[in-house]
Amino acid sequence: MPEVSVIIPCYCSHVTLPICLEALGRQTFPDFEVILVDSTPGDERACRIASEYPFTAVHRVSERLLPHAARNRGAAEARGDILIFTDPDMRAESDWLERLVDAHRQGRTVVGGAVSCPRGYWNLAVHFTKYGWWLPGGRLERRPQIASGNTSMRRDVFEAAGSYPSVFWAGDTELAWRLREMGQEIWFEPTAVVCHLDEASPGRFLRERFERGRDFGRARVSRYCWSRGRCALYLLLFPMLPIVMAGKACWFASRSGHFVAWLATLPIQLAGYATWCAGEAVAHWERLWKR
């Protein structure tokens, strides 16, 4: 029985999947399995790629699964006591698993790692907007949330929390809310690094920010039963929120030694934060007019 199960949701991921699995094959920690949940309709390429890596088991699903539903399916098939979740467009550093397992062996039940990106001004700007709170560097510390592409937890804690809510894309955020309500501490280990290989065009970047912001707003309103008055207050404060988000990203970037890069990419970050907040505003506007 492996100590660790690495769970990867897969949908039309054949371009980056070989890089992801090749990096897992170079891990310094040997006692792990990979559970790949592939819901790509009518496409066997992921299965053929995974067959080249003997540590990988593929579970084909006929219907399209969103990432959190696929993660839950993979967790149900996993055998390890530590469940580690990543994505097929993440390339792990060779000591990634070792760093996460060490944190668990020190008694921490929920641990997340850092996310880096390929070089280039645009990639860095998009990365700060999406992963600016989980950059490499700094020290081990408690965080309110960790990135879904670099998350690990004890199996019993994951099951007690009810696994990933799969209704919203923001299911990782809702899982973090549940864990904190249970009294679980969420730890960020900045030396456990994966590199996000996605390169989004400007149009796709802004569309994704808007949709994710609206999804997050809907999840929060639903989870905490926000009143119409609270939603109205949010809409009044909406113009200031991108500045607040940028300030928080600045705080984390400074603590991890990335302030100069943060400052250089600030205009694109503000565009991304504003688009996210516009999506949230739509979700709250919907709540105001919902009977």
Buried (B, 14 or more C-beta within 10 A) or exposed (E): EBBBBBBBBBBBBBEBBBBBBBBBBEBEBEEBBBBBBBBBEEBEBBBEBBEEBEBBBBBEBEEEBBBBBBBBBBBEBBEBBBBBBBBBBBBBBBBBBBBBBBBBEEEBBBBBBBBBBEEEEBBBBBBBBBBBBBBBBBEBEEBEBBBBBBBBBBBEBBEBBEBBBBBBBBBBBBBBBBBBEEEBEBBBBBBBBBBBBBBBEEEEBBBBBBBBBBBBBBBBBBBEEBEEEBBBEBBEEBEEBBEEBBEEBBBBBBBBEBBEBBEEBBEBBBBBBBBBBBBBBBBBBBBEEEE
